[in-house]
Each structure stands twice: as C-alpha cells, then as structure tokens.
Amino acid sequence: MKKMTILTAATSALALSAGIASAQEEAESMEVGSTTSSFYGFVLAGFSDQDVNQSGSTVGSDGGNGPSRFGFLGETVLADGMTGGVQIEYSVANASAASGGQTSNPGLRQANAYLTGDFGRVEVGSQDNSMYEWTTGTTDLFLTSAFQQARATDVIFRQDGAIFYTTPDFDGLQLRAGGTLQRGDNSSGNESSGFDSYTVSAKYNFEDLYASVSYLSVDQSPDDATSFGAAVSYDYGAGVIAASMTDNDHMTSFSGTNVQANNFYTDSDGKPYEIVGTYTGVPNWTFKVAYADADRDGGSSSSVAAEAQYNFASNVAVAVGATNPDKNFGGSNNSEDILATALYVAF
C-alpha cells in the first residue's frame, strides 16, 4: 500500500523536525512492506531596511530567517519493528535577482538514508547536526532577518558525509553521537583518515522543561577546534523562555569541508549566549524579544531584538522585527540596525 501525506512545516528546526517525526510515527504503525511518501516545505520572504553605521539605509528583499525549502520523505515498514527511509531537502533563494535569487538553482540541504527501530536510529548522509537541532536551535524563534542580531551561539547547522546514531527515548532522555569522515589531507577540518569531526549530544524533556548539551570537536593542527553548548527552555503556558550558550576554542571556518562548522557570530575563542522569550497570550499573535551577547574582542558586542508575528493560520504568518545592536556585535564596529518584515507560508 502506498499513501501520500502532506506535512505542515514550521519555522524553527525543532518544529520542522517534529513534523517529520510525526510522518515517521505514522509509517511505524503500518503493516510490513507498506510505504509512505511525504512532501513538506515552506516559503519565507520579506524586506529589510539596514542602517549601516547609522550613515544611510539600504532596503532590499531577503529570505527572512530562511532560506525557503521543500523536501521529500520516503519510508518503508520493515520486519521486527524497523523502518527504513530516505530524506531529500532543497533550499531556494528568494532574494533579489542581483543576488542570484531568480537565477540560482535550488541548493541541496539534506540527502540521507536512515534505519529506525527499538535500537534507536542510524542516519547516514547530509543531515542536521544535533548541536544545532537539539541545542543552539532551541533559541532560534524569529521569522524575519532580525534573527541575525538575536542570535550569537550557532557554530554549526548541517553536515555532509556524516553518520549519526540516536538512542531510543529513555523516559525523556535521548543521546546522539556521530561525525564526519573524509579521506584525509592537509586542509583544516579534513586531516584525519577517520573521523574529521564528532559531536556528542544529549537532550531531556520533563513536562514543560527542556534541556540539552552538546560537544563538537573538529580535527585540525596544531589544536583541535571545539565547542561546548548548553540550552534550556521552559513553556510557561503563555509562551516560552529559552537560553543557550557556547564555549568555543580555536573555532574557525571549515566551510570548504564536510565538517561545515564556523564561528558565525563570535570570535574563535568566544563564549556567546542569548536569551529569548515569547508571549502568545493575545489571540493570533506571538510577541518575541531576545538579548544576545556575541563576546567579541574590541568592545561591547551585545544586541536587543524584538519581533511581532501575526498568525493567520498554523501555516501562514506575517512578522515585523527590529534590532538595536552595539556597533561591535559583528566584530568590526560596523553592525547595523535592522528593521525587517517577513511572510511565511508552509505547505
């Protein structure tokens, strides 16, 4: 039997993962040999006005906290309670044509195969790294491009050529471990004939409380690049309060390798953190405020950001966001105030 389902995607990585997980649970309840095919995604587009050094503004289209994306999930129910599946996901740039928005091809984000069962889950290929998916992504709650100055802790999002193992759920506790393997040469992040990077993560859910820790290590000379991250969130009924931090050593850009780690918002030895809160007590509205400290050398490097989001439905929303950063938030004393809008439609 073959069944087509449509997933409702969400803006945060955690919510999108939850949507995919629901399709996987549906497959597990079907008879052996049954297959499912799922299609999911969202479009996120907007405009932003950025005042560079308070000397003039530039207005242009952007992808908000994007990029937009679409994906396919296929699963087959196997014997002994196991499920085998594949996931392929693409991103689509929707910036101005001058930035390649209309002429650029979709970019591959996910391409992996996995096996799940009572033993847990094994996943091989291009996939989300658990340091973002479980830890730093906990505070990734903005829709607009104001997210750029509401966040400071991310060091990794996805990895190519990776293999990860996730344990079953032990009364709310799960562990995940894995990394990237390459042939080995002299370039940073690609020096070992074994694992060039590894990540170990844990997450714990207890009623309205969520907590996670992760450790990432990248093989390089003379000193390995490492990052320890921790996050916690609490659902107080009318919204969420969340915080995350990372403690980095020798972290740099590994964008040319499968590792794909980077000190996006902080210095190589930075210890950034961010706190975000949401309020949903007004029907159809979600209000958000965030404080981030990028821990840059050369002066104060904090930022305050706020966003108001109106939800027409569970899969359609508009938002307006604004930021007020220290000039050194980006590390070069030229950070920008941002005023941004976004339209989000999931399918």
C-alpha positions in Angstrom: 0.0 0.0 0.0 1.3 3.5 -0.8 -0.1 6.6 0.9 0.7 10.3 0.2 0.7 12.7 3.2 1.3 16.4 3.4 3.3 17.8 6.3 2.9 21.3 7.8 6.4 22.7 8.2 7.3 25.3 10.9 9.9 28.0 11.1 12.2 26.5 13.7 14.3 23.5 13.2 12.8 21.8 16.2 9.2 22.2 14.9 10.2 21.1 11.4 11.8 18.0 12.9 8.6 17.3 14.9 6.6 17.4 11.7 8.9 14.9 10.0 8.8 12.7 13.1 5.0 12.5 13.0 5.2 11.1 9.5 7.8 8.6 10.7 5.5 7.5 13.5 2.7 7.0 11.1 4.8 4.7 9.0 5.8 2.7 12.0 2.1 2.0 12.7 1.5 0.4 9.2 2.0 -3.2 8.1 5.3 -4.6 6.9 6.1 -3.7 3.4 3.9 -0.5 3.4 5.4 2.7 2.1 4.7 6.3 2.7 5.8 9.4 0.6 5.6 12.8 2.2 6.2 16.3 0.8 6.9 19.3 3.1 8.3 22.8 3.0 7.7 26.5 3.4 8.3 29.8 1.6 9.7 32.6 3.7 10.2 36.0 2.0 10.5 39.6 3.2 12.2 43.0 3.1 14.7 44.6 5.4 16.0 48.2 6.0 19.5 48.1 7.4 21.2 51.3 8.6 25.0 50.7 8.1 26.9 52.7 10.7 23.9 55.0 11.1 25.1 56.7 7.9 22.4 55.5 5.4 19.9 52.8 4.8 19.7 50.0 2.3 16.3 48.5 1.5 16.0 45.1 -0.2 14.3 41.8 -0.4 15.6 38.9 1.7 14.7 35.5 2.8 14.0 36.3 6.4 15.2 33.5 8.8 15.3 31.2 5.7 16.1 30.1 3.2 12.8 28.7 1.8 12.8 25.0 1.3 11.0 21.9 0.2 11.7 18.2 0.9 10.6 14.7 0.3 10.5 11.8 2.8 10.0 8.2 1.8 9.7 5.3 4.2 9.2 1.5 4.1 8.0 -0.5 7.1 10.3 -3.5 7.7 10.1 -6.6 9.9 10.8 -6.6 13.6 9.5 -3.1 14.2 12.1 -1.4 11.9 11.6 1.4 9.3 13.9 2.3 6.5 13.8 5.7 4.9 15.3 8.5 2.9 15.1 12.3 3.1 16.0 14.8 0.3 15.6 18.5 1.0 16.4 21.6 -1.1 16.7 25.3 -0.3 15.5 28.1 -2.6 17.0 31.6 -2.6 14.3 34.3 -2.8 16.4 37.4 -2.6 16.7 39.9 -5.4 17.8 38.8 -8.9 21.0 40.8 -8.4 21.9 38.3 -5.6 21.0 35.3 -7.8 17.6 34.9 -6.4 15.7 34.1 -9.6 18.7 32.6 -11.5 20.2 30.4 -8.8 19.4 26.7 -8.7 17.9 25.0 -5.6 20.6 24.1 -3.1 20.8 20.6 -1.5 20.3 20.7 2.3 19.5 17.1 3.2 20.3 13.8 1.4 20.3 10.9 3.8 19.2 7.4 4.5 18.2 6.1 7.9 17.1 3.0 9.7 15.0 3.1 12.9 13.8 0.5 15.4 13.8 -0.5 19.0 17.6 0.1 18.9 17.2 3.7 18.1 18.1 5.4 14.8 21.1 5.3 12.4 21.4 8.0 9.8 24.0 8.4 7.0 24.5 11.3 4.6 23.8 15.1 4.6 21.8 15.9 7.7 21.3 18.3 10.6 23.9 18.3 13.3 22.5 17.7 16.8 24.4 20.7 18.3 22.0 22.9 16.3 19.0 20.7 16.1 19.0 19.8 19.9 20.9 22.7 21.5 21.5 26.1 19.9 18.4 25.8 17.8 16.3 26.0 21.0 16.5 29.8 20.8 16.0 30.1 17.0 12.5 31.5 17.1 12.5 34.6 14.9 10.8 34.7 11.4 12.4 37.9 10.0 16.1 38.7 9.2 16.2 40.4 12.6 17.3 36.9 13.7 20.8 37.9 12.6 21.2 40.1 15.7 19.0 37.9 18.0 21.5 35.0 17.9 25.1 34.5 18.7 25.7 30.9 19.7 25.5 28.9 16.4 28.7 27.2 15.2 27.1 24.5 13.0 23.9 23.7 11.2 24.2 20.7 8.9 27.0 18.3 7.8 27.7 16.3 4.6 29.1 12.8 4.6 28.0 12.3 8.2 26.9 9.3 10.2 24.9 9.6 13.5 23.4 7.2 16.0 20.4 8.3 18.2 19.3 6.2 21.2 15.7 5.4 22.0 13.8 7.7 24.3 14.6 6.7 27.9 11.7 8.5 29.8 12.5 11.8 28.1 16.3 11.4 27.8 18.0 10.8 24.4 21.6 10.7 23.3 23.1 11.3 19.9 26.6 10.8 18.7 28.4 10.8 15.3 30.5 12.8 13.0 32.0 13.3 9.5 34.5 11.0 7.8 36.8 12.1 4.9 39.8 10.7 3.1 42.3 12.9 4.9 44.6 15.6 3.5 46.4 18.6 4.9 43.5 21.1 4.9 41.8 22.1 8.2 38.8 20.0 9.0 40.0 17.3 6.7 43.2 15.9 8.2 42.2 12.5 9.6 41.7 9.2 7.8 38.9 8.5 10.4 36.5 11.0 11.9 37.4 14.6 11.0 34.7 15.8 13.4 32.5 14.3 16.0 29.5 15.6 18.0 28.0 14.1 21.2 24.6 15.5 22.4 22.0 14.8 25.0 18.5 16.2 25.4 15.9 15.8 28.2 12.2 16.6 28.3 10.3 16.8 31.5 6.8 18.2 31.3 7.3 21.9 30.3 11.0 21.9 30.8 13.6 21.1 28.0 17.4 20.9 28.4 20.2 19.9 26.1 24.0 19.8 26.0 26.3 19.2 23.0 30.1 18.9 22.4 31.6 19.4 18.9 35.3 18.6 18.1 37.0 19.2 14.7 40.4 17.7 13.9 42.9 20.4 12.9 46.5 21.4 13.6 48.0 22.3 16.0 44.9 22.4 18.2 41.5 20.9 17.6 38.6 23.2 17.3 36.0 22.6 20.0 32.7 23.9 21.1 30.6 23.1 24.1 27.0 24.2 24.1 24.1 24.1 26.5 20.4 25.2 26.2 17.3 25.2 28.3 13.7 26.3 27.6 10.5 26.4 29.7 7.0 26.6 28.4 5.1 28.8 31.0 1.7 28.4 29.3 1.5 31.8 27.6 4.9 31.4 25.8 8.4 30.2 26.1 11.6 31.4 27.8 14.8 29.9 26.4 18.5 30.4 26.7 21.6 29.0 25.0 25.4 29.4 25.2 28.5 28.0 23.6 32.1 27.9 24.9 34.5 27.8 21.9 38.2 27.1 21.5 40.1 27.6 18.2 36.8 27.6 16.3 37.2 28.9 12.7 35.6 28.4 9.3 35.5 24.9 7.9 33.1 25.8 5.1 35.3 24.1 2.5 34.9 20.6 4.1 32.1 18.3 5.1 32.5 19.5 8.7 30.9 22.9 7.8 31.5 24.4 11.3 32.1 28.1 11.7 32.3 30.8 14.3 29.4 32.6 12.6 28.7 35.2 15.3 31.6 35.2 17.7 35.4 35.1 17.9 37.3 31.8 17.6 37.5 31.6 21.4 34.3 33.4 22.2 31.7 32.4 24.8 28.5 33.9 23.4 25.0 33.5 24.8 21.4 34.5 24.0 18.1 34.7 25.9 14.7 34.8 24.1 11.2 35.0 25.4 7.8 34.7 23.6 4.3 35.7 24.6 1.2 34.2 23.0 -1.5 35.5 25.3 -3.1 37.6 22.6 -5.1 35.6 20.1 -3.3 35.0 16.8 -0.3 37.0 17.9 3.2 35.9 19.1 5.5 38.6 20.5 9.2 37.9 20.9 12.2 39.6 22.5 15.8 38.5 22.5 19.1 39.6 24.1 22.4 38.2 22.5 26.0 38.8 23.5 28.5 37.7 20.8 31.5 38.1 23.2 33.7 39.9 20.6 37.1 41.4 21.2 37.3 45.2 20.8 34.3 46.4 22.7 30.8 45.7 23.8 29.1 43.3 21.4 25.5 42.8 22.6 22.2 43.2 20.8 18.5 43.5 21.6 15.9 42.3 19.1 12.1 42.2 19.1 9.5 40.7 16.7 5.7 40.7 16.4 4.2 37.8 14.5 0.5 37.6 13.4 -0.7 34.0 12.7 -3.5 33.8 10.1 -3.4 30.0 10.4 -1.0 27.4 11.7 0.9 27.6 8.4 0.6 31.2 7.4 2.1 34.2 9.3 3.5 37.7 8.8 6.0 39.3 11.1 7.9 42.6 11.7 11.2 42.6 13.6 13.7 45.2 14.7 17.2 45.2 16.3 19.4 47.6 18.2 23.0 46.2 18.4 26.2 47.5 19.7 28.5 48.6 16.8 30.9 45.7 17.6 28.2 43.0 17.6 29.6 41.8 14.2 33.2 42.2 15.3 34.2 45.1 13.1 32.5 48.1 14.7 30.1 48.4 11.8 27.0 46.5 12.9 23.6 47.6 11.5 20.3 48.4 13.0 17.7 46.1 11.2 14.0 46.7 10.5 12.6 43.7 8.7 9.3 42.1 7.6 8.6 38.5 6.6 5.7 36.5 5.1 5.7 32.8 5.9 3.6 30.1 4.2 4.0 26.4 4.9 2.7 23.5 2.8 
